[in-house]
Amino acid sequence: MTDPTVIRAYPDGPLLVRGDFELQDENGEQIDPRRGTIALCRCDRSALKPFCDGTHALLRRGRAARATSRGEA
């Protein structure tokens, strides 16, 4: 019996994929996920696409710092 695939979207973050899945590129070629749980990029700025490298967190912090410096909440 295989584990069901679960995809969880994190607010302003990646898609976390767990379970039994196959990852393919745009040509249908299989991509080795290297592990059973992966994080897929949604911000389109990762250097490891299609995998998340945490860049979204840097972008979010940068936006928050700019808003604070302008006096926004």
Buried (B, 14 or more C-beta within 10 A) or exposed (E): EEEEEEEEEEEEBBBBBBEEBEBEEEEEEEEEBEEEEBBBBBBEEBEEEBBBBBBBEEEBEEEEEEEEEEEEE
